[in-house]
């Protein structure tokens, strides 16, 4: 066993450690992507939970807006019962639209706008819409990090060996969905 | 972003090693100067001991010392929904594993800082001055900047560097003072008698030189690192919020010079560098781009951030480009490894703002928030004034300062309710005793009205309410509606 054999052995050990390191980082980044995806669902569910409160608070003030309130409630149940990813995406977009129209109607009721309960709910709703947007943003960031990792050399060799595939970015299909409902009273 | 963190990690280790070497050399040289025989290693040992002790203190208790010295009060979602929501949004955007704890500090000057050694366990402190002056987007920019410090492990790094700096300073000061006092007392003969004569003097001179230079060099280094980290945190904030104008206009509002006579009690020399804008520099109108400043000049920071608006995007390479345009000094803020991957990160629209109720009301609300967290009780007088009772208030009556009415402080009832609730918790099915008082409320009109109970709870009376009595859900007092 000469010096050459020893060096070769060390080299092999180094390569094995490197492969392990790269594999682990691929796994970790993929898990981050999955986690980010579930975060979006958490925020969407939070929005569902806020709607009934909003409808209740408004009922006392805006008696003539039955239709708008009913549309909002229907959109919410549509979003809660959607199952496939495509259906969910469409239903959530419809819900965003319903919330936007509801906010436009609310502008005609200054008493409602000044009500403390309503203001607190409005803040929560604005925040939830922002959180949904940021959750999607975070998901896209994680997908970017992951894709970069598995597509650059030398990680792409390892990724190919263990069948890590590139993930898709989250994109809103309908341009109208991109418009987050503006909770604006100016 | 991971490359940024890894790069910072590598640099931390390098800086750490350099400062550590300085400290140990200093210790050895001082020890050797005092007693050439065994002094060298002894001095080294002492330096090491000081360093380890200070590291322990700052790692285990650093955050709580910081929070206590600024009298910061923890904030929950219910106490200040906007602040909490803004921070939670940034936590989601950054993908942090745990939400940082939020604290409010009662101080007129707008400022913020982050504490905590890792993202799982961190804190952000915000002054009441900041909450008053900033709108939602600006607040979010500032919070994102502080989170940037947490994500980039700046707090960890600056704490370790600060500890080393502190150790070096202590060691050199002790040595120099010791030298001064011993020579003042004329006992320099003691050194000569140990033998070695001329070599001894050279050693002492070297030690003195090193003792004077080391803290200065360490400080220069510390400040340079600090400035770079601030730029990095700005870049992270722009990327997280996708709206650099928010942070830019926040910095603009913060940079308004505070008059020198305003008190800066809670901010001392130790905590000052950790704020988003160094409050002592702002107060003294110091030109902030010297090598002595912990933060880069605010005008530059604002220009860089605004330079990104209307541009390609807010990725790190965009920040680097904007920095190069403004500063033109060839320095790289973002390490190359973080720039190799091209990404287009698009800017978003500003948040539409809800109608502001007015700065006066906001200040009052914030003051009340801090008082409530500090154990104050609130009592509404019939004239409408909200009386604030400190936690050690023991009397059963208080005179309203505005209308001179004698208000009863229901301490006895509160204690009774408290004791009853306590018993109920320990043994099930104990009926709660409602207080004996009865209040009377006169209807003012036919619409929705707010009824305030003496316990501080507010209730809404509907226009359709046709009954005569209402019961406060919080304390059980019966209120007659007439």
Interface residues (C-beta under 8 A of the other chain):
Chain A: X32 X35 X36 X39 X43 X60 X111 X115 X117 X119 X120 X122 X123 X124 X126 X127 X130 X131 X133 X134 X135 X137 X138 X141 X142 X144 X145 X148 X152 X182 X183 X184 X185 X186
Chain B: X1 X2 X81 X82 X85 X86 X88 X89 X90 X92 X93 X94 X95 X242 X341 X343 X348 X351 X352 X353 X354 X355 X447 X448 X460 X462
